[in-house]
Amino acid sequence: MTGAIRILGVDPGSGATGWGVIAQDGARLSFIAAGVIRPSRSLTRAGRLAAIYEGLSALIAAHVPDEAAVEETFVNASPRDALVLGEARGVALLAPALAGLPVAEYAANTIKKSVVGKGHAEKGQVAAMVRVLLPASGEQAADASDALAVAICHAHHRASLFLKATA
């Protein structure tokens, strides 16, 4: 790896999609930006998905990431909730893919283990470690902090992903 690369992390949700952009230069990680896309509740389901897509597309254009990573979702909720979340996740995968970015996916336990050191860490522990690893990120909304954790996880695993892809 030569030079810094930018990584977009996404924590998909139909009501709130967290996003975070970091730079990785060797072992060094730097905070670029983070936030939450919150489509209006007055929109139709398709309208909310379009708002997520447009928001992610605008972020990709503004921050020009080299790679993206999206959290895999595990839902213990109703089938309807799982379907709605799956639709938002599909958009979170589609937007960077259409922009030509390689997109990796990580399970929540893998993200927590990469950031905190244990796969069943609490949300507060993840947010605290994100602030330690990216001090310039400061206090973030939970969805944005989760998205930064996704980006950090990808930074830790991307070299092995690319080695597997070229093997």
C-alpha positions in Angstrom: 0.0 0.0 0.0 1.5 3.3 -1.0 -0.1 6.6 -0.2 -3.2 7.3 1.8 -6.5 5.8 0.7 -10.0 7.0 1.7 -12.5 4.6 3.1 -16.3 5.2 3.3 -18.0 3.2 6.0 -21.8 2.8 6.0 -24.2 1.7 8.7 -27.4 1.2 6.7 -30.9 1.9 8.0 -34.1 3.1 6.5 -34.7 5.8 9.1 -31.0 6.7 9.6 -28.0 5.7 7.5 -24.7 6.5 9.2 -21.6 7.3 7.2 -18.0 8.0 7.9 -15.0 8.7 5.8 -11.5 8.0 7.1 -8.0 8.1 5.5 -5.5 5.2 6.0 -1.8 5.8 5.4 0.0 2.6 6.4 -1.1 2.0 10.0 -2.2 5.6 10.5 -5.9 6.4 10.5 -7.3 9.9 10.1 -10.8 11.2 10.5 -12.2 13.0 7.4 -16.0 13.4 8.0 -19.0 11.6 9.4 -22.8 12.1 9.6 -26.2 10.6 9.2 -28.6 10.6 6.3 -32.1 10.9 7.7 -34.8 10.7 5.0 -38.1 12.5 5.8 -40.6 10.1 7.4 -43.2 11.7 5.1 -41.6 10.1 2.1 -42.8 6.8 0.6 -40.6 3.8 1.2 -39.2 4.3 -2.4 -38.7 8.0 -1.7 -36.6 7.2 1.5 -34.5 4.7 -0.5 -33.9 7.4 -3.2 -32.9 9.9 -0.5 -30.4 7.4 0.9 -29.0 6.8 -2.5 -28.8 10.5 -3.4 -27.2 11.2 0.0 -24.5 8.5 -0.4 -23.9 9.5 -4.0 -23.3 13.2 -3.0 -21.0 12.1 -0.2 -19.0 9.9 -2.6 -18.7 12.9 -5.0 -17.7 15.2 -2.2 -15.2 13.0 -0.3 -13.9 10.8 -3.2 -13.3 7.6 -1.3 -11.2 4.8 -2.8 -13.1 2.0 -1.2 -16.3 1.4 0.7 -17.4 -1.0 3.5 -21.0 -1.7 4.6 -22.2 -3.4 7.8 -24.0 -6.7 7.2 -27.3 -6.6 9.1 -28.5 -9.1 11.6 -32.1 -8.5 12.6 -34.1 -10.3 15.4 -37.2 -8.3 14.4 -40.2 -9.0 12.3 -39.9 -10.2 8.7 -41.2 -6.8 7.5 -38.5 -4.9 9.5 -35.8 -7.3 8.1 -37.1 -6.5 4.5 -37.1 -2.7 5.0 -33.5 -2.9 6.5 -32.4 -5.1 3.7 -33.7 -2.6 1.1 -31.7 0.2 2.8 -28.6 -2.1 2.8 -29.1 -2.8 -0.9 -29.0 0.9 -1.6 -25.9 1.2 0.7 -24.2 -1.4 -1.4 -25.4 -0.1 -4.8 -24.4 3.6 -4.4 -20.6 3.0 -4.0 -20.7 0.1 -6.5 -22.2 2.3 -9.2 -19.5 4.9 -8.4 -16.9 2.2 -9.3 -15.7 1.6 -5.7 -14.8 -1.8 -4.4 -17.3 -2.6 -1.6 -16.6 -4.9 1.4 -19.1 -6.2 3.8 -18.5 -7.0 7.5 -20.6 -8.7 10.2 -21.3 -6.6 13.3 -19.3 -9.0 15.5 -16.3 -8.6 13.2 -16.6 -4.8 13.3 -16.8 -4.8 17.1 -13.8 -7.2 17.4 -11.7 -5.1 15.1 -12.4 -1.9 16.9 -12.8 -3.0 20.6 -11.2 -6.4 20.7 -14.3 -8.4 21.5 -17.2 -9.3 19.2 -19.9 -8.7 21.7 -18.9 -5.2 22.8 -21.6 -2.7 23.7 -22.4 0.3 21.5 -20.9 2.7 24.0 -17.6 0.7 24.0 -17.4 0.9 20.2 -18.1 4.7 20.3 -15.4 5.2 22.9 -12.8 3.3 20.9 -13.7 5.2 17.7 -12.9 8.4 19.6 -9.6 6.9 20.8 -8.6 5.7 17.3 -9.9 8.8 15.6 -9.6 11.6 18.2 -10.5 14.3 15.6 -13.9 12.7 15.2 -15.1 13.9 18.6 -18.6 13.0 19.8 -20.7 11.6 16.9 -24.3 10.4 16.6 -24.5 6.6 17.2 -25.2 5.8 13.5 -22.2 8.0 12.4 -19.9 6.4 15.1 -21.0 2.9 13.9 -20.2 3.9 10.3 -16.7 5.0 11.4 -16.3 1.7 13.1 -17.1 0.0 9.8 -14.5 2.0 8.1 -11.9 1.2 10.8 -12.7 -2.5 10.5 -12.2 -2.3 6.7 -8.8 -0.5 7.2 -7.7 -3.4 9.4 -8.9 -6.1 7.0 -8.5 -4.6 3.5 -4.9 -5.9 3.0 -6.0 -9.5 3.6 -9.1 -9.1 1.4 -6.9 -7.9 -1.5 -4.5 -10.8 -1.0 -7.4 -13.3 -1.2 -8.7 -11.5 -4.3 -5.3 -11.8 -6.1 -4.6 -15.4 -5.0 
